[in-house]
Amino acid sequence: MTDWAGYVAGFHEERPGITEDLLALAEAEGHTPYSWAGQAVPAGGRILDLCCGSAPLREHLTPTWYVGMDLAAAELARAAARGVPVVQADATRLPLPDACVDAVVVSMALMLVPLRETLEEIARVLRPGGVVVATLPAQGPLPLDDLLRYGRLSLALRVRGINYPNDAELADFPSVARLRVVEDSARAFLLDVDSVARADLLLDALYLPEVAPDRLPVARRVVAKWVGHRIAIPIRRIVLSR
Ligand SMILES: C[S@@+](CC[C@H](N)C(=O)[O-])C[C@H]1O[C@@H](n2cnc3c(N)ncnc32)[C@H](O)[C@@H]1O
């Protein structure tokens, strides 16, 4: 069985900010995935940016108080370099008192953290009436051409799609710890693959814990054919209220 926690820790120490490098280039309806997430967060208030990575969300928020938390020291160093206050912490054990924040944002992480423990911990630090905004990789919407492209990529990698440990549990968002779903939607963000470097970035930003190293050159040849196309990256946004 995959040691997801160990794999993700190593991935982010080696490639800090790679999620931001990719997703900040993807657009839908005038938004990147980060501005779309930020749009759902109420203005003002105390905000926890959980699993903040390099903290790309910060510029899309207007808090009175903000802290980013993540486990990966290299990600936090990149966030700190942009002047953002950050603390190294595990999502399942937050160094915050009960009911102390008005909103929690979690961009592209709930699919891989220990889900129930993290949601319990979010509910603990969130004040009653507070809001959670989470984004996640989604299966769709995907145009047929891109469905075929991702299919070819999966074949090259010899994996059955791009999967994450919490996929099954997140398919129907779990009602955990007094958190109620108030919005669940998805958009396809388009990445203009204008160079082989950008095609490689798309591949390198994927978690591929079970892929044999000799499959990567094959996958690189597949994504190199995407140059000149706009490739959809589907993302889901969930808004929860406590
Ligand atoms: C895909 S990245 C997303 C980073 C950033 N939020 C973004 O959207 O660009 C997932 C992040 O979750 C962090 N992470 C994974 N497991 C964690 C845990 N148990 N506690 C805190 N952070 C964790 C990783 O270090 C990584 O920075």
The ligand as a Gaussian input file, in Angstrom:
#p B3LYP/6-31G(d) Opt

LIG

0 1
 C       -1.236000      20.081000      -3.501000
 S       -0.438000      21.004000      -2.239000
 C       -1.440000      22.464000      -2.141000
 C       -0.690000      23.656000      -1.657000
 C       -1.461000      24.979000      -1.722000
 N       -2.591000      24.977000      -0.816000
 C       -1.890000      25.249000      -3.132000
 O       -3.071000      25.065000      -3.455000
 O       -1.047000      25.631000      -3.953000
 C       -0.876000      20.133000      -0.751000
 C       -0.210000      20.711000       0.494000
 O       -0.679000      20.004000       1.633000
 C        0.390000      19.884000       2.552000
 N        0.063000      18.800000       3.499000
 C       -0.101000      17.497000       3.207000
 N       -0.431000      16.805000       4.309000
 C       -0.487000      17.708000       5.326000
 C       -0.797000      17.615000       6.724000
 N       -1.128000      16.441000       7.290000
 N       -0.771000      18.731000       7.457000
 C       -0.429000      19.939000       6.894000
 N       -0.120000      20.085000       5.580000
 C       -0.155000      18.977000       4.817000
 C        1.585000      19.620000       1.669000
 O        2.818000      19.876000       2.322000
 C        1.316000      20.585000       0.495000
 O        1.905000      21.834000       0.706000

